[in-house]
Amino acid sequence: MSAVPMIDIAFVLNGRPARATIEPRELLIDLLRNRFGLTGSKRSCDVEVCGACTVLVDGLPVSSCTTLAADADGRDVLTIEGLARGGELDRVQRAFVSHGAMQCGFCTPGMVMAVKALLALDPHPSEEAISHFLRGNICRCTGYVKIIEAVKELAR
Amino acid sequence: MLPARFELHRAETIADALALVAEHGEDATFYAGGTELLVALKARVLRYGHVVDIKRIEALRGIAERAGGTLVIGALATHYQIANHPLVLQHFPAYAALSADVANIRVRVAGTLGGNLCFAEPHADPPALLCALDARVVLAGPEGERVVPMTDFILGEFTTARADGELLVRVEIPRMQVGATTAYRAFGHLERPAVSVAAMRSADARWRFWVGAISGHPTLLECAPEEVADAAAKLDAHDDLHGSAEYKRHLVAVLARRAAQACLS
């Protein structure tokens, strides 16, 4: 097929202005990983089920594997790399560390980003609300207990 | 996976979107949340040279109440917005609860009601309850708008009454009759319902049970709760990833009983 017109996008990435010229079919995860070197977001299931590629767009979680990069245009994109400030980890990251809420670590960036969104929407979620919100983030090591414990501490 | 190459058009108005799809015909598709479409494009089970993004069309947004109490939901309303909207929570709490439970939070944030209905994936949550609520689907085409009852909209698996070139613009739900109650129950071990049941009890105690996901389109059982098990046993169902036909009929009976109990409590 012949070449199609490229698209110029401008967005905010981890608090800073960013620009890119992209192919319409380009996916947000590839934009982040390949163009900006932000490899924290993981490609895993590739069908919006596992949550390993979760990033926040305007504060809400999306599957970057199934989002067009074009749809980042004009939006605010936050990835796991944008959480720490001045070398200090975000409170969600610190809670995950102190609770040992990770095993192999592959799901962790997506899990942390989902928790970041949850606490912004609901600072004091019940355990049931935490489980419901994180239902779409799968930990194949099955380390859910410590993850929930970490979030419960943050939810107090 | 990466979709095959396509040209992305960003329509600003319904007229623009209809014109673009008319111009490119079968090589064009409307695109909103992408939760179904992008997965299919990536897997290359669908392929389009022209993708018409409708997310910038203001007229497709919003949830509002019309005089007479009809709830009007723009095609671009996401499951997340529906789940949290004060009018939905107040007048259709069962629909808010359903929307809060669709798939996972990322799908709810991106996925739109219009896309959900038009894709007509049989294992979807909204159709059965929207049938029970006597919802109407409004389609815009080159000749203007037409209204299709939700009960006639989904014809079969991935097939709807929407003609090529028509755009679903909004869904309308009439205010429920005073004294009527409704409830939705679903079960599945995957992110989608294996089957679901929307129960509607009218003010004069007549029951309707709309069964979702059991076949290509929602199926009506018009009987009292104590007759649902027998009616469910006769439902046309098939074995698939979500369970055997027999298991699904069993689920229908259980879910209908639970939904009926919820209507009465």
Interface residues (C-beta under 8 A of the other chain):
Chain A: M1 A3 V4 P5 I7 E23 P24 R25 E26 L27 D30 D46 V47 E48 V49 G51 T54 L60 P61 V62 S63 T66 T67 L68 A70 D71 A114 A117 F133 R135 G136 N137
Chain B: M1 L2 P3 A4 R5 F6 E7 L8 G34 T35 L38 V39 L41 K42 G49 V51 D53 K55 Y80 A103 N104 I105 R106 V107 V109 A110 E191
